[in-house]
Amino acid sequence: MSYTKTSTADVDSVIDEEYGGMWFLRDALETEHVGVTIMELEPGSKGKEHDHSHDGQEEVYVVVAGTVDVELEDETVPLAEDEALRLSADETRQLKNPYDEVAKLVLVGAGGD
């Protein structure tokens, strides 16, 4: 087979439902070089602060609904629907939704160990 199909219904969310949902699709898609995650953030919720200096993974965040703030070490970058942000592995980041509507994002990571 030359393709693999999945959905968030096929995998368990790794965060509590009260915060939204976060579904890692890499295993379900059987990808070798790229990770894909779907994330929903409820208003007032935030993701985990992290970087990828330990594994070298570059990430791209694409907002498909709503708006989020990406807090970096030295600034906060707002991202609205249809906007994308690339982050180098060593950049500390945290997603936050201080807005009034649920935000939905596609997170893509590649280049890590």
ZIWO-V166123 format. One record per helix or strand. SS is the DSSP state (2 for helix, 1 for strand). FROM is the first residue (numbers start at 1). LEN is the number of residues. If there is no record, write none. Layout:
ss=SS from=FROM len=LEN
ss=SS from=FROM len=LEN
//
This chain:
ss=2 from=8 len=3
ss=2 from=17 len=3
ss=1 from=20 len=5
ss=2 from=26 len=4
ss=1 from=34 len=8
ss=1 from=46 len=1
ss=1 from=50 len=1
ss=1 from=58 len=8
ss=1 from=67 len=6
ss=1 from=76 len=5
ss=1 from=84 len=4
ss=1 from=93 len=4
ss=1 from=103 len=8
//
